[in-house]
Amino acid sequence: MNKEHALVQISLYAAVIAVLGLFPKFLVPVIAIPITFQTLGVMLAGAMLGSKKGALAAILFLFIVALGAPFLSGGRGGLGVFETPSVGFILGFPVSAYAVGWMMSRLKDKSIFFATLNSSLFGGVLILYLPGVFGLALKTNLDFFEAFLMCTIFLPGDVLKAVIVGLVVQSIYRTLPSAILSRL
């Protein structure tokens, strides 16, 4: 695969993450972090592109947001987003995408849906929550356990996102298996 093709793929998934920011964010009164669809894009980038390219797509997305593009859910962008209670989740996007892609490569012998679902749960939930909870604790002066308990409100939605990613990747795999770079 040539460098131009890889750059197009990385840019495409950075754009997918950005487009998912067009969906409205949902604010939960008990926590200062919105529920968004962008983590679905992060999971998808890792599952489709693999660990390195998936992480690069998330890094590209964050770079564009840091420059001021209002691509985070709710039209947020600029350096100020890195001072919010969401900072851990936002900065965790590349690590999450990498973890999803890494796990996909470890589950190559499993069905595509099983591999994608479990990779998304591992990277898109478990791994993403580590910096997410830490960032929430840091920005709100909660202890780590209190911040973790507050973040459990996201679990049902994130599990649903992992199922959706599994179904999308499975559908793509049926028609174009070579598009799932994490399986090559």
Secondary structure, 3 states (H helix, E strand, C coil): CCHHHHHHHHHHHHHHHHHHCCCCCECCCCCCCCECCHHHHHHHHHHHHCHHHHHHHHHHHHHHHHCCCCCECCCECCHHHHHCCCHHHHHHHHHHHHHHHHHHHHCCCCCHHHHHHHHHHHHHHHHHHHHHHHHHHHHHCCCHHHHHHHHHHHHHHHHHHHHHHHHHHHHHHHHCHHHCHHHC
